[in-house]
C-alpha cells in the first residue's frame, strides 16, 4: 500500500467516524506518518501544538489488508476526540459505535494474527502454559521470563520458560550481581 493509499484511508476513517456522530478533531494532519521502526505497535496518535498526526507501522501498510489498516487508523482517529487520549470509557464507547456501524473489531490492543500480518520480531523465549500449551513469544527478558512461577496463564495453568535455540539460558553469570 502506498503513502497515497494510506492517506486516502485516513480520510475515509475520519469520514466514517463523523458519519457515526463521533466528534473527531478537525486538526488531524491528512498525511499519515509511516513508521519504519515500529515493531511493537501498529499505530500511534501524536498530539503536538494542538494538531494530531496519525502514525502507522510501515509493515502494516505493506503487508496488511485494507480492512486491517482501516481498523488501526480508526482506532487512532478516536484518540483525537476530547477525553480520548487514553482507552477510557469515552474512547471505548466510540470504538463500540464504530464496530457496530462498520463491522470493525477496534479494541485497546491488537496483535499480528488478528491483523493478518507476519510477526517477524526475533523471539528469544517462549513462555509456555503447562495446562493448555499456549506459547507466548517474548523478545527480551522481563519479570515474566525471569520468574514465571509468579504468573498464571489465562486458563489458570502454571507457566514455564523455553529459551529459543542459540539463546543463553536464563541466569546470572558470575560477577553479575543484582539485588
Sine and cosine of phi, psi and omega as CSV:
sin_phi,cos_phi,sin_psi,cos_psi,sin_omega,cos_omega
0.00,0.00,0.75,-0.67,-0.04,-1.00
-0.99,0.12,0.20,-0.98,0.08,-1.00
-0.83,0.56,-0.70,0.71,-0.01,-1.00
-0.87,0.49,-0.67,0.75,0.02,-1.00
-0.88,0.48,-0.71,0.71,-0.02,-1.00
-0.91,0.42,-0.65,0.76,0.03,-1.00
-0.89,0.46,-0.63,0.78,0.05,-1.00
-0.91,0.42,-0.61,0.79,0.04,-1.00
-0.92,0.40,-0.59,0.81,0.07,-1.00
-0.88,0.47,-0.70,0.71,0.03,-1.00
-0.85,0.52,-0.66,0.75,0.02,-1.00
-0.92,0.39,-0.65,0.76,0.02,-1.00
-0.88,0.48,-0.67,0.74,0.03,-1.00
-0.90,0.44,-0.69,0.72,0.00,-1.00
-0.89,0.45,-0.66,0.76,0.01,-1.00
-0.90,0.44,-0.68,0.73,0.01,-1.00
-0.88,0.47,-0.68,0.73,0.01,-1.00
-0.92,0.40,-0.61,0.79,0.04,-1.00
-0.90,0.43,-0.48,0.88,0.04,-1.00
-1.00,0.06,0.21,0.98,0.03,-1.00
0.89,0.46,0.59,0.81,0.08,-1.00
-0.99,-0.17,0.81,-0.59,-0.12,-0.99
-0.99,0.16,0.94,0.34,0.02,-1.00
-0.95,0.30,0.41,-0.91,-0.02,-1.00
-0.90,0.43,0.50,-0.87,0.11,-0.99
-0.99,-0.13,0.23,0.97,-0.01,-1.00
-0.90,-0.44,0.70,0.72,0.03,-1.00
-0.99,-0.15,0.80,-0.61,0.06,-1.00
-0.88,0.48,0.78,-0.62,-0.05,-1.00
-0.96,0.29,-0.15,0.99,-0.01,-1.00
-0.97,-0.24,0.85,-0.53,0.04,-1.00
-0.97,0.23,0.70,-0.72,0.08,-1.00
-1.00,0.00,0.87,-0.49,0.03,-1.00
-1.00,0.03,0.88,-0.47,-0.06,-1.00
-1.00,-0.06,0.92,-0.39,-0.02,-1.00
-0.97,0.26,-0.36,0.93,-0.09,-1.00
-0.99,-0.12,-0.26,0.96,-0.09,-1.00
-0.87,0.49,0.83,-0.55,-0.02,-1.00
-0.85,-0.53,-0.47,0.88,-0.09,-1.00
-0.92,-0.40,0.06,1.00,0.09,-1.00
-0.64,-0.77,0.46,-0.89,-0.05,-1.00
-0.98,-0.18,-0.42,0.91,-0.01,-1.00
-0.42,-0.91,0.23,-0.97,-0.01,-1.00
-0.37,-0.93,0.61,-0.79,0.08,-1.00
-0.92,-0.39,0.89,-0.46,-0.06,-1.00
-0.95,-0.33,0.79,-0.62,0.05,-1.00
-0.95,-0.32,0.84,-0.54,0.06,-1.00
-0.67,-0.74,0.81,-0.59,0.05,-1.00
0.78,0.63,0.67,0.74,0.07,-1.00
0.98,0.19,0.01,1.00,0.02,-1.00
-0.93,-0.37,0.47,-0.88,-0.01,-1.00
-0.92,-0.39,0.67,-0.74,0.13,-0.99
-0.85,-0.53,0.77,-0.64,0.04,-1.00
-1.00,-0.09,0.77,-0.64,0.00,-1.00
-0.93,-0.38,0.60,-0.80,-0.03,-1.00
-0.71,-0.70,0.62,-0.79,0.08,-1.00
-0.88,0.47,0.78,-0.63,0.03,-1.00
-0.89,0.45,-0.53,0.85,0.04,-1.00
-0.90,0.44,-0.67,0.74,0.04,-1.00
-0.89,0.45,-0.66,0.75,0.02,-1.00
-0.89,0.46,-0.60,0.80,-0.02,-1.00
-0.97,0.25,-0.71,0.70,-0.20,-0.98
-0.96,-0.27,-0.34,0.94,-0.11,-0.99
-0.99,0.16,0.39,-0.92,0.08,-1.00
-0.96,0.27,0.27,-0.96,0.06,-1.00
-0.85,0.53,-0.64,0.77,-0.01,-1.00
-0.88,0.47,-0.69,0.72,0.00,-1.00
-0.90,0.43,-0.69,0.73,0.02,-1.00
-0.89,0.45,-0.70,0.72,0.02,-1.00
-0.87,0.50,-0.66,0.75,-0.02,-1.00
-0.88,0.47,-0.69,0.73,0.01,-1.00
-0.93,0.36,-0.68,0.74,0.04,-1.00
-0.88,0.48,-0.69,0.72,0.04,-1.00
-0.87,0.49,-0.68,0.74,0.04,-1.00
-0.82,0.57,-0.74,0.67,-0.05,-1.00
-0.94,0.33,-0.60,0.80,0.04,-1.00
-0.87,0.50,-0.61,0.80,0.01,-1.00
-0.88,0.47,-0.45,0.89,0.03,-1.00
-0.94,0.35,-0.22,0.98,0.02,-1.00
-0.99,0.11,-0.15,0.99,0.02,-1.00
-0.97,0.25,0.51,-0.86,0.04,-1.00
-0.83,0.55,0.75,-0.66,0.05,-1.00
0.97,0.24,0.27,0.96,-0.06,-1.00
-0.86,-0.52,0.45,0.89,0.01,-1.00
-0.94,0.34,-0.31,0.95,0.08,-1.00
-0.90,-0.44,-0.27,-0.96,0.00,-1.00
-0.96,-0.30,0.69,0.72,-0.04,-1.00
-0.97,0.24,-0.15,-0.99,-0.07,-1.00
-0.84,0.54,-0.65,0.76,-0.01,-1.00
-0.91,0.41,-0.73,0.69,0.02,-1.00
-0.87,0.49,-0.70,0.71,-0.01,-1.00
-0.89,0.46,-0.61,0.79,0.05,-1.00
-0.90,0.45,-0.68,0.74,0.04,-1.00
-0.92,0.40,-0.63,0.78,0.02,-1.00
-0.89,0.46,-0.67,0.74,0.03,-1.00
-0.89,0.46,-0.62,0.78,0.02,-1.00
-0.90,0.44,-0.69,0.72,0.04,-1.00
-0.91,0.42,-0.66,0.75,0.02,-1.00
-0.88,0.48,-0.69,0.72,-0.02,-1.00
-0.93,0.37,-0.63,0.77,-0.07,-1.00
-0.97,0.24,-0.57,0.82,-0.17,-0.99
-0.82,-0.57,0.04,1.00,0.05,-1.00
0.97,0.25,0.29,0.96,0.06,-1.00
-0.96,0.27,0.13,-0.99,0.12,-0.99
-0.80,-0.60,0.80,0.60,-0.02,-1.00
-0.93,0.36,0.78,-0.62,0.05,-1.00
-0.60,-0.80,0.01,-1.00,-0.07,-1.00
-0.88,0.47,-0.68,0.73,0.01,-1.00
-0.77,-0.64,0.30,-0.95,0.06,-1.00
-0.72,-0.69,0.13,-0.99,0.04,-1.00
-0.64,-0.76,0.25,-0.97,-0.07,-1.00
-0.84,0.55,-0.72,0.69,-0.03,-1.00
-0.87,0.49,-0.73,0.69,-0.04,-1.00
-0.89,0.46,-0.52,0.85,-0.01,-1.00
-1.00,-0.02,-0.09,1.00,0.08,-1.00
0.96,0.28,0.52,0.86,0.06,-1.00
-0.84,-0.55,0.37,-0.93,-0.07,-1.00
-0.99,0.16,0.74,-0.67,0.08,-1.00
-1.00,0.05,0.98,-0.20,-0.05,-1.00
-0.96,-0.27,0.33,0.94,0.07,-1.00
-0.92,0.38,0.57,-0.82,-0.02,-1.00
-0.95,0.30,0.90,-0.43,-0.02,-1.00
-1.00,0.06,0.78,-0.62,0.03,-1.00
-0.96,-0.27,-0.45,0.90,-0.03,-1.00
-0.62,-0.78,0.46,-0.89,0.22,-0.97
-0.87,-0.49,0.78,-0.63,0.15,-0.99
-0.99,-0.11,0.86,-0.52,-0.16,-0.99
-0.89,-0.45,0.74,-0.67,0.08,-1.00
-0.98,0.21,0.77,-0.64,-0.02,-1.00
-0.99,0.17,-0.18,0.98,0.04,-1.00
-0.99,-0.10,-0.84,0.55,-0.11,-0.99
-0.99,-0.17,-0.19,0.98,0.03,-1.00
0.99,0.12,0.05,1.00,0.01,-1.00
-0.84,0.54,0.70,-0.71,-0.02,-1.00
-0.92,-0.40,0.87,-0.49,-0.01,-1.00
-0.96,-0.27,0.93,-0.37,0.00,-1.00
-0.96,0.29,0.63,-0.78,0.05,-1.00
-0.74,-0.67,0.72,-0.70,-0.07,-1.00
-1.00,0.00,-0.38,0.93,-0.02,-1.00
-0.53,-0.85,0.22,-0.98,0.02,-1.00
-0.91,0.40,0.54,-0.84,-0.01,-1.00
-0.42,-0.91,0.14,-0.99,0.08,-1.00
-0.83,0.56,-0.60,0.80,0.03,-1.00
-0.89,0.46,-0.69,0.73,0.00,-1.00
-0.94,0.35,-0.67,0.75,-0.03,-1.00
-0.96,0.29,-0.53,0.85,-0.10,-1.00
-0.68,-0.73,0.90,0.43,-0.07,-1.00
-0.89,0.46,-0.39,0.92,0.01,-1.00
-0.91,0.42,-0.30,0.96,0.01,-1.00
-0.99,0.14,-0.14,0.99,-0.13,-0.99
-0.82,-0.57,0.27,-0.96,0.05,-1.00
-0.73,-0.68,0.46,-0.89,0.14,-0.99
-0.94,0.34,0.27,-0.96,0.05,-1.00
-0.88,0.47,-0.40,0.92,0.04,-1.00
-0.99,0.13,-0.14,0.99,-0.01,-1.00
0.99,-0.14,-0.09,1.00,-0.04,-1.00
-0.96,0.29,0.42,-0.91,0.07,-1.00
-0.96,0.30,0.45,-0.89,-0.04,-1.00
-0.92,-0.39,0.50,-0.86,0.14,-0.99
-0.68,-0.73,0.33,-0.94,-0.04,-1.00
-0.94,-0.33,0.72,-0.70,0.11,-0.99
-0.89,-0.46,0.92,-0.40,0.09,-1.00
-0.94,0.34,0.52,-0.85,0.08,-1.00
-0.98,0.21,0.56,-0.83,-0.01,-1.00
-0.77,0.63,0.70,-0.71,0.02,-1.00
1.00,-0.05,-0.14,0.99,0.02,-1.00
-0.99,-0.17,0.75,-0.66,-0.01,-1.00
-0.86,0.52,0.65,-0.76,0.02,-1.00
-0.85,0.53,0.48,-0.88,-0.01,-1.00
-0.94,0.34,0.71,-0.70,0.01,-1.00
0.42,-0.91,0.22,-0.98,-0.04,-1.00
-0.98,-0.19,0.67,-0.74,0.05,-1.00
-0.98,0.22,0.37,-0.93,0.05,-1.00
-0.83,0.56,0.73,-0.69,0.00,-1.00
1.00,-0.03,-0.16,0.99,0.02,-1.00
-1.00,-0.09,0.99,0.11,-0.05,-1.00
-1.00,0.03,0.85,-0.52,0.08,-1.00
-0.82,-0.57,0.63,-0.78,0.00,-1.00
-0.90,-0.44,0.00,0.00,0.00,0.00
